[in-house]
Amino acid sequence: MEKEFYITNEQGVHARPATLLVGRANHYKCDINITFEGNTVDLKSIMGVLSLGISQGSTIVIETVGVDEEEAMNGLTKMINELNNQ
């Protein structure tokens, strides 16, 4: 399952939002990847997510694969929407 997101948070995905996203991703059993500008990393890795340097106005793609992929995508979608509204 794959979904595209537009990041509107003025600080992008810096340390705090990255930590929240990684924490949420680690609640699920499925594999979760995040892609930005052609680079894909494991969303369960804080260093990987921070290495992407996702800024405001960026488009990212999140992919979930596995037993709870739909639940994971729903939870991550909700979190990204919350972060974008801060």
C-alpha positions in Angstrom: 0.0 0.0 0.0 1.5 3.4 -1.0 0.4 6.9 -0.4 1.8 10.3 -1.2 1.8 13.2 1.3 2.5 16.9 1.0 4.4 18.4 4.0 3.0 21.7 5.1 4.5 21.9 8.6 6.7 25.0 8.5 9.6 23.0 10.1 9.3 20.1 7.7 10.1 16.7 9.2 12.8 17.7 11.7 13.8 16.0 14.9 10.4 16.2 16.8 8.1 15.1 14.0 10.5 12.5 12.8 10.7 11.0 16.3 6.9 10.9 16.4 6.6 9.3 13.0 9.3 6.7 13.8 7.6 5.9 17.1 4.3 5.4 15.4 5.8 3.3 12.7 7.4 1.0 15.3 4.0 0.1 16.6 3.3 -1.9 13.5 4.7 -5.3 12.3 4.7 -4.5 8.6 7.6 -3.0 6.7 7.3 0.7 6.3 9.4 2.8 3.9 9.5 6.5 3.2 10.7 8.0 -0.1 11.8 11.6 -0.7 13.5 12.8 -3.8 14.4 9.3 -5.0 15.9 8.2 -1.6 14.1 5.5 0.3 14.7 4.6 4.0 13.1 2.6 6.7 10.5 4.7 8.5 11.4 2.8 11.7 14.9 4.3 11.6 15.2 7.8 13.1 18.6 8.4 11.5 17.3 7.3 8.1 14.3 9.7 8.3 16.5 12.6 9.5 19.0 11.9 6.7 16.3 12.7 4.1 16.1 16.4 5.1 12.4 16.7 4.4 11.4 20.4 4.4 8.1 22.3 4.2 6.6 22.0 0.7 8.1 18.6 0.1 6.2 15.6 -1.2 6.9 12.2 0.4 5.7 8.7 -0.3 5.1 6.2 2.4 4.8 2.5 1.6 3.5 -0.2 4.0 3.9 -3.9 3.2 2.8 -6.7 5.5 0.2 -8.1 7.8 -1.0 -4.8 9.3 -0.2 -2.5 6.3 -3.7 -0.9 6.2 -3.8 -0.2 9.9 -0.2 1.3 9.7 -1.1 3.5 6.7 -4.2 4.8 8.5 -2.2 5.6 11.7 0.6 7.3 9.8 -1.8 9.3 7.7 -3.5 10.5 10.9 -0.2 11.5 12.4 1.1 13.3 9.3 -2.2 15.3 9.1 -1.8 16.2 12.8 1.8 17.3 12.2 0.9 19.3 9.2 -1.8 21.2 11.2 0.6 22.3 13.9 
